[in-house]
């Protein structure tokens, strides 16, 4: 058996994932601009299509972990580690650490 860890989809994680999706959907329909902002993709800051099935289109909702689960398995079910994202943005980010600088991709050190 290899040491590769797989993400668990426990009943608890399934419930948390659904609750997080419903929270984002509710926030996206709020009249409060701060609530609407919280429902947007944390990576690109564009609106998410909450009417599409989760993970079914590029613009549909997908739960993203701020700290990747491979790096921090202890935070997999921690709701403070959850972020709303587009399916495509989450896939593009992959397992890379979050870019908190807001400046795009880093240039190689030799550049």
Residue pairs with C-beta under 8 A, 6 or more apart in sequence:
5 69
5 70
5 73
7 69
7 76
8 76
10 77
12 77
13 76
13 77
16 77
16 79
16 82
17 54
17 63
20 63
20 79
20 82
20 84
21 50
21 54
21 61
21 63
24 38
24 39
24 48
24 50
24 61
24 84
25 39
25 50
25 61
26 35
27 35
27 36
27 38
27 39
28 36
28 39
28 40
28 47
28 48
28 50
30 36
30 39
38 84
39 47
39 48
39 50
39 84
40 46
40 47
40 48
40 84
41 47
41 48
41 84
41 85
41 86
41 89
42 64
42 66
42 83
42 84
42 85
43 64
43 83
43 85
43 86
43 89
43 90
43 92
43 93
44 86
44 89
46 59
46 86
48 59
48 60
48 61
48 84
48 85
48 86
49 57
49 59
49 60
49 61
50 60
50 61
52 59
52 60
52 61
53 60
54 60
54 61
54 62
55 61
55 62
55 87
56 87
57 87
58 86
58 87
58 88
59 86
59 87
59 88
60 86
60 87
61 84
61 85
61 86
61 87
62 85
62 86
62 87
62 90
63 82
63 83
63 84
63 85
64 82
64 83
64 84
64 85
64 89
64 90
64 93
65 72
65 75
65 76
65 81
65 82
65 83
66 81
66 82
66 83
66 98
67 75
67 81
67 97
67 98
68 95
68 96
68 97
69 75
69 76
70 95
71 95
71 97
72 81
75 81
85 93
99 105
